[in-house]
Amino acid sequence: MRSQISAEQYDSWSEEQCVGIEIVDGMVVVRPSASKRHNRLARLLANALDAAAGEEWTADEPPIVYTYVLDPAAQSYRDGDVFIGTVNTAVPFAVSIDLLG
């Protein structure tokens, strides 16, 4: 069984001893930091995503939803309504969705 540490014990530890640990309910919990390989791969992935997105890509614009309606006579879909931010439709059933929040 592990024993809890006191505030005095924790205060007596050097800064080097406290790196990478947390105190949860008075118990020492060691959380190893991410490896250099993990950090390098994460940075490579982030850079690749930034490059692929380009300068014009942004997620700050309101969402646009395109709908399509089944045309039974033609047995195909045709363009329906376009909604920006909020979807309100009654076919095939009533739906109202606020995509902004």
C-alpha positions in Angstrom: 0.0 0.0 0.0 1.3 3.4 -0.9 1.4 6.1 1.7 0.4 9.7 1.2 3.1 12.4 1.2 2.8 15.6 3.3 3.1 19.1 2.1 6.4 19.4 4.0 7.8 16.4 2.2 6.8 17.8 -1.2 8.3 21.2 -0.4 11.6 19.5 0.6 12.0 17.9 -2.9 14.2 19.7 -5.5 12.7 21.0 -8.7 14.4 18.1 -10.6 12.5 15.6 -8.4 9.2 17.3 -9.1 9.5 17.3 -12.9 7.1 14.8 -14.5 5.1 14.0 -11.3 1.7 15.0 -10.1 0.2 14.8 -6.6 -3.3 13.3 -6.7 -5.1 12.8 -3.4 -1.7 13.1 -1.6 -0.2 10.3 -3.8 2.7 10.7 -6.2 1.7 10.0 -9.8 4.5 9.8 -12.3 3.6 10.8 -15.8 6.4 10.2 -18.3 6.9 12.9 -20.9 6.4 12.1 -24.5 9.4 10.6 -26.3 11.5 12.7 -28.7 10.2 10.4 -31.5 6.6 11.1 -30.6 7.2 14.9 -30.5 9.1 14.8 -33.9 6.3 12.8 -35.6 3.6 15.0 -34.1 5.5 18.1 -35.5 5.9 16.5 -38.9 2.2 15.7 -39.1 1.2 19.2 -38.0 3.5 20.7 -40.6 2.1 18.4 -43.3 -1.4 19.3 -42.4 -0.6 23.0 -42.5 1.0 22.7 -45.9 -1.9 20.6 -47.3 -4.5 23.1 -46.0 -3.0 26.0 -47.9 -3.4 29.7 -47.1 -7.1 29.9 -48.0 -8.3 27.1 -45.8 -10.2 28.3 -42.7 -12.6 26.7 -40.3 -13.9 30.0 -39.1 -16.7 30.3 -41.6 -20.2 29.1 -41.0 -20.9 25.6 -42.2 -22.7 25.1 -45.5 -25.1 22.1 -46.0 -26.1 21.0 -49.4 -29.2 18.8 -49.7 -30.4 16.5 -52.5 -33.9 15.4 -53.1 -34.8 12.0 -54.6 -36.9 12.4 -57.8 -39.0 9.2 -58.1 -39.9 9.9 -61.7 -36.3 10.2 -62.8 -35.1 7.7 -60.3 -32.2 9.9 -59.4 -31.3 12.7 -57.0 -31.6 16.4 -57.9 -30.1 19.4 -56.1 -32.1 20.6 -53.1 -31.7 23.5 -50.8 -28.5 25.0 -49.5 -28.4 26.0 -45.8 -25.8 28.2 -44.1 -25.5 27.8 -40.4 -29.0 26.4 -39.7 -30.7 23.5 -41.5 -34.5 23.9 -41.7 -36.4 21.4 -43.8 -39.7 19.5 -43.8 -39.1 16.7 -46.3 -39.0 13.8 -45.7 -39.6 15.0 -42.1 -39.3 18.2 -40.2 -35.7 18.9 -39.1 -34.2 22.1 -37.6 -30.5 22.0 -36.7 -28.4 25.0 -35.6 -24.9 24.1 -36.7 -23.5 27.3 -35.2 -24.0 26.4 -31.7 
